[in-house]
Amino acid sequence: MNSGFHQPQIRFDIRAEREEYERLFCHQARILQDRMARRSHTDRTRKPDLPEWKKLFLTQEHERRLVHQARVLGWGKEKRFYFAHIFNR
C-alpha cells in the first residue's frame, strides 16, 4: 500500500478533545480539591509523608540497586582478571 494515499481510520477531533478537557477541569472532585487547597494553604499535588521504616527501606533498596549497577558496569574489568590466564598465552 502506498503511504501517500493512506487515510488514517481515526481522525483527531480538536473539538472533542477540548470538550473532554473542559469536562475534566470542571469536575466536582477537582473543584473540591481546589477548595481544600485554598482553605488549608497546601499543595494538592503533595504526597503524604512516609513513615520512618519505609524511608529506611527505600534508601537501602536504592543502595542495593546502585551496588548492582556498579557490579554490572564493572564486569568488563573483572573479566580481565578472571580470564587472565587465557589472555596471557
C-alpha positions as CSV (number, residue, x, y, z in Angstrom):
1,M,0.0,0.0,0.0
2,N,1.3,3.4,-0.9
3,S,1.7,5.5,2.2
4,G,1.0,8.7,0.2
5,F,-2.6,7.6,-0.3
6,H,-3.2,6.2,3.2
7,Q,-6.1,7.7,5.1
8,P,-6.0,7.1,8.9
9,Q,-9.1,5.3,10.2
10,I,-9.3,7.5,13.3
11,R,-9.2,11.3,12.8
12,F,-8.2,13.7,15.6
13,D,-11.1,15.9,16.6
14,I,-9.9,19.1,18.4
15,R,-13.4,20.0,19.5
16,A,-13.9,16.6,21.2
17,E,-10.5,16.9,22.8
18,R,-11.3,20.4,24.2
19,E,-14.7,19.3,25.5
20,E,-13.1,16.4,27.3
21,Y,-10.6,18.7,29.0
22,E,-13.2,21.2,30.0
23,R,-15.3,18.4,31.5
24,L,-12.4,17.2,33.5
25,F,-11.4,20.7,34.5
26,C,-15.0,21.4,35.8
27,H,-15.3,18.0,37.6
28,Q,-16.6,18.1,41.1
29,A,-13.6,16.3,42.5
30,R,-11.2,18.9,41.1
31,I,-13.4,21.7,42.5
32,L,-13.3,20.1,45.9
33,Q,-9.6,19.6,45.8
34,D,-9.1,23.2,44.8
35,R,-11.3,24.4,47.6
36,M,-9.5,22.3,50.2
37,A,-6.1,23.6,48.9
38,R,-7.3,27.2,49.3
39,R,-8.5,26.6,52.8
40,S,-5.5,24.7,54.1
41,H,-2.9,26.5,52.1
42,T,-1.3,23.3,51.0
43,D,-0.3,21.9,47.6
44,R,-2.9,19.5,46.4
45,T,-0.3,17.5,44.5
46,R,1.8,16.9,47.6
47,K,2.3,13.3,48.6
48,P,1.7,12.3,52.2
49,D,4.8,11.8,54.4
50,L,6.4,8.4,54.5
51,P,6.9,6.5,57.8
52,E,10.4,6.2,59.0
53,W,10.7,2.4,58.3
54,K,9.6,3.0,54.7
55,K,12.2,5.8,54.2
56,L,14.9,3.4,55.6
57,F,13.7,0.6,53.3
58,L,13.7,2.8,50.2
59,T,17.3,4.1,50.9
60,Q,18.6,0.6,51.4
61,E,16.8,-0.5,48.2
62,H,18.4,2.4,46.3
63,E,21.9,1.5,47.7
64,R,21.4,-2.2,46.7
65,R,20.4,-1.1,43.2
66,L,23.5,1.2,42.9
67,V,25.8,-1.6,44.0
68,H,24.2,-4.0,41.5
69,Q,24.6,-1.4,38.7
70,A,28.3,-0.8,39.7
71,R,28.9,-4.6,39.5
72,V,27.3,-4.9,36.1
73,L,29.2,-1.9,34.7
74,G,32.5,-3.2,36.3
75,W,32.1,-6.7,34.9
76,G,34.3,-5.9,31.9
77,K,37.2,-5.1,34.2
78,E,36.6,-8.1,36.5
79,K,36.5,-10.4,33.5
80,R,40.1,-9.4,32.6
81,F,41.3,-10.7,36.0
82,Y,39.2,-13.9,35.9
83,F,40.4,-15.0,32.5
84,A,43.9,-13.5,32.7
85,H,45.5,-17.0,32.3
86,I,43.8,-17.3,28.9
87,F,44.8,-13.9,27.6
88,N,48.5,-14.2,28.5
89,R,49.2,-17.1,26.2
